[in-house]
Amino acid sequence: MENKFDNSGALFTNDKKVKETHPDMNGKITINGREFYISAWRKQSKDGKGFLSLSVKPVDGVKTVQSNQSLDDFLNNF
């Protein structure tokens, strides 16, 4: 899947899941023009509410380090 829209992506059911540790869903997301793999696990909180736990890895394999201020600015845009 090629994502043509910045700051967006898609998750799909992981049909290849064979272990409990494998993600329930996976896909790609583009953030600031850079593409990332995204994985999600369905989990349940202590009070019984469902949520998704997420993991993001750069497609190009290069890790980035962001300052907390940059991350705060990014999250405030949601």
C-alpha contacts under 8 A as a table, 3 or more apart, distances in Angstrom:
res1	aa1	res2	aa2	distance
1	M	28	K	7.53
3	N	6	D	7.68
3	N	8	S	7.54
3	N	9	G	6.39
3	N	28	K	7.48
3	N	29	I	7.04
3	N	30	T	6.69
5	F	8	S	5.89
5	F	9	G	7.74
5	F	30	T	7.17
6	D	30	T	5.35
6	D	31	I	5.80
6	D	32	N	6.16
6	D	33	G	5.83
7	N	29	I	7.04
7	N	30	T	5.23
7	N	31	I	4.42
7	N	32	N	6.28
7	N	33	G	7.69
8	S	29	I	5.56
8	S	30	T	5.66
8	S	31	I	6.98
9	G	27	G	7.42
9	G	28	K	5.56
9	G	29	I	3.85
9	G	30	T	6.14
10	A	27	G	5.65
10	A	28	K	5.99
10	A	29	I	6.47
11	L	25	M	5.93
11	L	26	N	5.12
11	L	27	G	4.53
11	L	28	K	6.99
11	L	38	I	7.45
11	L	39	S	7.68
12	F	25	M	5.24
12	F	26	N	5.45
12	F	27	G	5.97
13	T	24	D	6.10
13	T	25	M	4.42
13	T	26	N	6.64
14	N	17	K	5.75
14	N	23	P	6.79
14	N	24	D	5.36
14	N	25	M	4.75
14	N	26	N	6.12
17	K	20	E	7.63
17	K	22	H	5.64
17	K	23	P	6.94
17	K	24	D	6.98
18	V	22	H	6.97
19	K	22	H	5.42
20	E	23	P	7.87
22	H	41	W	7.96
23	P	26	N	6.74
23	P	39	S	5.84
23	P	40	A	5.44
23	P	41	W	5.04
24	D	39	S	7.62
24	D	40	A	5.89
24	D	41	W	5.01
24	D	42	R	6.49
25	M	39	S	5.74
25	M	40	A	5.05
25	M	41	W	6.64
26	N	37	Y	7.36
26	N	38	I	5.57
26	N	39	S	4.27
26	N	40	A	6.15
27	G	37	Y	5.84
27	G	38	I	5.30
27	G	39	S	6.55
28	K	35	E	6.82
28	K	36	F	5.52
28	K	37	Y	4.48
28	K	38	I	5.38
29	I	35	E	5.80
29	I	36	F	5.28
29	I	37	Y	6.41
29	I	38	I	6.58
30	T	33	G	5.86
30	T	34	R	5.30
30	T	35	E	4.36
30	T	36	F	6.10
31	I	34	R	5.28
31	I	35	E	6.48
31	I	36	F	7.64
34	R	58	P	7.83
35	E	58	P	6.34
35	E	59	V	5.81
35	E	60	D	7.78
36	F	56	V	6.29
36	F	57	K	5.42
36	F	58	P	4.26
36	F	59	V	4.90
36	F	60	D	7.98
37	Y	56	V	5.64
37	Y	57	K	5.21
37	Y	58	P	6.12
37	Y	59	V	5.91
38	I	54	L	6.98
38	I	55	S	5.70
38	I	56	V	4.56
38	I	57	K	6.62
39	S	54	L	5.67
39	S	55	S	5.18
39	S	56	V	6.51
40	A	52	L	5.91
40	A	53	S	5.48
40	A	54	L	4.58
40	A	55	S	6.51
41	W	52	L	5.48
41	W	53	S	5.16
41	W	54	L	6.63
42	R	50	G	7.10
42	R	51	F	6.06
42	R	52	L	4.82
42	R	53	S	6.55
43	K	50	G	5.79
43	K	51	F	5.45
43	K	52	L	5.93
43	K	53	S	6.79
44	Q	47	D	7.87
44	Q	48	G	5.59
44	Q	49	K	5.45
44	Q	50	G	4.44
44	Q	51	F	6.01
45	S	48	G	5.16
45	S	49	K	5.23
45	S	50	G	6.34
45	S	51	F	7.28
46	K	49	K	7.47
57	K	61	G	7.34
57	K	63	K	7.86
58	P	61	G	5.25
58	P	62	V	6.29
58	P	63	K	6.66
59	V	62	V	7.86
66	Q	70	S	6.12
66	Q	71	L	6.47
67	S	70	S	5.30
67	S	71	L	6.40
68	N	71	L	5.03
68	N	72	D	5.97
69	Q	72	D	5.00
69	Q	73	D	6.13
70	S	73	D	5.07
70	S	74	F	6.15
71	L	74	F	4.99
71	L	75	L	6.12
72	D	75	L	5.16
72	D	76	N	6.05
73	D	76	N	5.16
73	D	77	N	6.65
74	F	77	N	5.47
74	F	78	F	7.57
75	L	78	F	5.73
